[in-house]
Amino acid sequence: MEKNKKITILGIETSCDDTGIALISFKDKKVEILSNIVSSQTKIHEQYGGVFPMLAKREHQKNSVPVLMAALREAGLLKTATSRIPAGKLKTINFILGREQELLKQIIPFLEKYEKPDVDYIAVTNGPGLEPCLWVGTNFAKVLAYYWNLPLIPANHIEAHILVNFLQETDEIKTASFKKQNFPAICLIVSGGHTQLVLMKNLNKYELIGETRDDAAGECFDKTARVLGLGYPGGPAIAAKAAEFKGQPKIKLPRPMANSKDYDFSFSGLKTAVLYDYLKNKEVDKAEMAHEIQQAIIDILLKKTINAAINYKAKAIILGGGVTANQELRKQLAERINNMIPNTKLMTPEAKYSTDNGLMIAITAYFKLKLAVDWKKVEVDANLRIK
């Protein structure tokens, strides 16, 4: 990469039910967010109480081109230039999108109507996540990288939730930088499909020290919210109902594995306790129950995280994942840090960057330019581990 050269990255995220595409440009360490568009499928999956993978895949195929166009338009990079796709290239595009027929129908007229944008790299989530969804985004990125002759950077979804924390706002320009005083760091990643504690020793140096043995915290929120009839997604629904409760709760739910000597989690027992309690007493105050569910999950997450931070002498605690947008979780973690390990820095992304988005993928690529490869070499790994 030439010194002082402006670099533009297109980031694509389709690991679950959000189609996210963003564009960033940077020169040296100055990063500017050009666009960050997310198309959510929440309304579609409400009836299932969770994400239905094949339905999510179909929606990603429908949404990918419109979201890309919106992102390019907002960035000022969508320019028309009518042309025909050569037969040889059309054959390759058909091969890449052989299983993505709905996406194929949309991408051909898009490529023929618009010129190659002023982009230097494409980045895409290749794992972990729902495999059908990951393939849509990855194949979409492959076609763009192939047709526009651009290098492709595969991004780990979990690492992206961590690295977006290093985007710090300074007026309208963003500065992304790593500082030695932030390491080692304990990263708490909490979402619908993941609950993990990661020891971050430095950039590209991670160690997974704990994870859920069954349900993720986000799944627990979703399933208990469904039991109470509060809707989907469960995290925001439980938080909103919990805020209605005032006073001391009489309901007492278990905190599974909160006192175990490792850093693993378990939330299935909590979910089961809520179900049994509710079946025994359907007159239960839902606000009180929601308050106790939220507090139980927070207690488990915070105890493990603080213990890990103390034992590993962490200089920072980093949050990532949709569940970490929970304001009560952030508030109580900040209080716990202040009381127990006041010299430890708390790093949290803006709430809008906690959930899945293309920006976090583009930011990950910012730190991974040397990992850019030819599009043919990128594969999906639904169980991709951070390392």
N, C-alpha and C positions, 0 to 999 in steps of 0.2 A: 504494500500500500504506500503510495506516494505521500510524503510529508506535506501537511497543509491541504491535502486534496479533500474536497467534500465528498462524502460517501452517503448514499441513500439505500436503505434497507426496507424491503417489503416483508412483513411478518404475517403468517397464516396460522390460525389456531382452530382445530375442529376435534379436540379430544373427547368431548362429551356432547352437550346440547347447545353450545354457543358457537356460532360462526363468527369468528373475530379476525379482522384484517386491519393492519396498521402500517403506516409509513413513517419512518424517522430518517433524519439526515444528521450527520455530524461532521465536525471539522475539529481535529485534535480531540479534546475532551468535552467540547460543547455539543450537546445533543438537542435537536429541535423535533418536537412531535408535530408531524405534518397532518396526520389523521389517525383516528382510532375508532373504527366502526364495529359494533357488535350487534348481531341479530340473534335474539334469544328465542328459544323454543319453549319457554316455561308454560305458556298457556296450552300448548299442544300436549304436554306430558302431565298436566294436572290430573286428568282422569285416571292415570296409572299410579299416581302417588310417587313417581320416580321416572327416570329416563328409560324409555323403551328403545334399545339400540338400533333396530332396523328402521324404526320410524325416524329416529334422529339422523340416521344415514341419509334417508330420503330427503329430509329437510335441508341437510347440508348441501346436497346436490342442487336443490332449488335455489338456495341462498347464496352460494359461493360467488357466482358472477355478479349479481346485483350488489353484494357487499363490496366486492373488489372495485366495481365502478364507482360506488359512493366514496370509497377511501381515496381512489385516484382523483376523483373530482374535487374532494375537499382539499387535497394536497396540491391541486393545480396541475396535475400530471395526466389528465384524461384528454387526449387530443385525437381527433378523427383523421384518418388517412386510409381511405378505402383501397383494399387490395385483395387479391385471391390467394388462398393458401396453396402452395405448390402440391402436386399430387403425392410426392414422396413424403413431405412433412405431414400431410393429411393422414396418410397411412400410419405414421408413427403415433400421431395424436389418437387415432382410433384404437391403436394397440394399447396405449397407456390407459385410456378410459374405457376399455372393453367392458368393465363391470359397472361403469358409472354413466349409463346411457342418458339420463336426464341432464347431467352436467355436460356431457358431450354435445347435446343439442344446443346448449346455451353458449358454450365456449367458442365454437366455430364462428358464428356470426360476430362475437365479441372480437376475436383476433382479426377478423377481416375488416371490421369497422374502425378499430382504434390502432394507433401506432404504438410501437414499443415505448414505454415510459422511460424517463430518465432515472432508472434504478440500477444499482450496482450489484446487489445481492438479493436473493430470496431466502427466507428462513421459514421452516415449517415444523410444527410439533409432530414428531414421529413416535412418541410414547412418553409415559404410559397413558392409558386411557381405554376407551371402548374401541376395539379393533375395527368394526365397520366404519365408525366415524373417523378414526385416524387415517384410514385408507382414502377417504374422500379428499381430505385436505392435502395429504401427501401426493396423491395422483394429480390433483389440481396444481400443486406447486411444481411437480415434475413437468407438466405440459407447459407451464409458463416459463420455466427454466430452459426447457428444450427449445421452445419456439423463439424466445427472446435471447437465447444463447447467454444465459447468466448462471453463475455458480450457485449451488444450493447448499444451505446450512441446516442440518437436522438439529432440532432443539428438544431437550428433555423438559417435559412439562413441569416436573417438580423443581428442577433447577431454575426454570423461568419464574416460578412463583417467588423464589429466593432473590434472584438478581434484579427483579423490578424494584426491590427496596433500595437499590443503589441509584435510583433516579431521584435526584433532589431538585426541588423547584427553586429557581432564582429568577424572579420576574417572569418573562415569557420564554426564557431560554432555560433548558434543563441541563444539569451537569451530572454526568454519571462518573463516579470515581470510587476506587477502592483505597481504603486507608488501613495501614497496618494495625492501628490502634483498635480496629473493630474485630480482630481475630485473636484467638479462636472465637467462633460464634455458634450459638445453639439456634437452630432453625426449627420452628414449629410449623408444620404444613398441615392444615386441616381443611378438608373439602368434603364433597359428597362421596367421593371414592377413596380418599386417602387421609390417614392420620399418621404422621411420621415425625420423629425427632431426628434431625440431621446435624452432625457436628461438621461445621464448615471451618476448615483449617486455613484456607485461603482460596482464591479463585482456582477452580478446577481440582480442588482437594477437599473431598467430602467423605464422610463416613456415616452410614445409616446406623444409628444406635438404638432406635426403637420404632415400632410400628404397631398398628392394630392387629390383633389375632383373629378378629371376626369383622363385625360391622365398623365402618368408619364413623366418626362423630357426626358427619353430615347425614349419613344414612340413619343414624339414631334419631336425629332431629326430624327427618322426613317421616320415619315410621311411627314415632310417637305422636307427631302432629296429625298423622292420618288416624290413629286410634282416637284422638280427641276431636276429630272432625274439624281441624283448623286449616286444612288446605295445604297446598304445595307451592313453592318449596318450604320445607318444614322449619328451617333456621329462622328466617324472617317472621314466619307465622307464630312460632313459639316465643320469639323475642317480643313481638307486639302484644301477645296475650299476657306474657309474664309482666310486662310494664303496667298492666292494669291492677296487679295485686299489690296491696299495701299491708304491711304488718308482718308478723312472724308466721311462717308456714308450719302447719301441723303435720303435713305429709312429709315422710322421710323416705327417700329412695336410696338404694345402695350406690356406692362409688366403686365399681369393680376394678380391681388391680391397683387402686390408688396407693396402697401401701406395699406393693410388691417391690423388690429390691432392683428390678430391672427398669427399663424405660419403655416397655411395651404397654399397649392399651387394650381394653376390651369394653365394648359397649352393648353387646347383645343381652347381657344380664340386666342392664338398666332398661332396655327396651321391653324385655319380658316382664319386669317388675311393674312397669307402667301399664302394660296390657292387663295383667292379673288384677292390679289395684282398681283399674277402671271397670273391669268386668264385675268385680265385687260391689262396686259403688258407683253407678253411673250418675249419681247426683253430686259427685265430687265437683268442687269449684275448679273449673278449667283454668282459670287464671292462676290459682294457687299451684295446681299441678304443673302448668307450663313454667312457672317460676322455679319450682323444684327441679324439673327436668333440666332447664338451662343451667341452674346452679350446680347440679351434679356433674354435668359435662364440663363446666368451667373448672370446678374443683379438681377433677381428674387431670385435665390438661395442664393446669397451672402447677399442681404438685410435681408432676413428672418433669415439666420444663424447668422449674426453679431448681429442683434437685440436680438435673443434668447441668445447668449453668454453674451451680456451686461446685459440683464434682469435677467438671472440666475446666474450671476457672475461666469461664467465658467472659469476654469483654463486651459482648453484645448478644441480644436475643432478637431474632428476626422472625417476623410472622409472614405467612403466605397461605393463600387458599381462600375460597369463598366464605367459609365459616369464620375466618378471622376478621371479617367485616363487622362481626357482632360487637356492638359498642360496649356491652357489659363485660365481655371477655377482655377487650382492650383496657377498659378502665381498671378492672381488678388486677390484671397482669401488671399494669403500671404501678398500682399501689403496692403490690407484692414485691416488685423489684425495688421500689423506693424504701420499703421497710426492711428487706432482707439482704439485698445486694445493690446498694445505692450507686455503686461505681460502674454498674453494668448498663450499657446503652440499650434502649428499646427502639428497634427499627420496624416501623409499620408502613405499608404502602397506603396511598389514598384508598378509601373504601372502594371506589370505582375500579381500581386496579387489583383488588383482592380476588375478584371473580375472574373467570377465564377471558382472555382478550388477546388480540394480535400484538399489542404493544409489548407485552412481556416476552413474546417470542422474538420480536425485533431487537429488544434490548439484550436478550441472551445472545443473539447473533453478533451484536456490537462487540461482545467480549470473546467471540468465537470465530472471528474471520478466518483464522488459519485452518479451521476445520471444514471450510467450504470444499465441496466435492462436485463431481459430475452428477447430474440428476439420476443416472442409471444406478448409482451406488447407494441411494437412500432407500431403506426398507422400514417397515413399521414393526414395532415391538410393543405390544399392548402391556407387557409386564416390565418394561424398561426400568432398570434400577439406576439410582444416582450413585456416582462413584468419582 
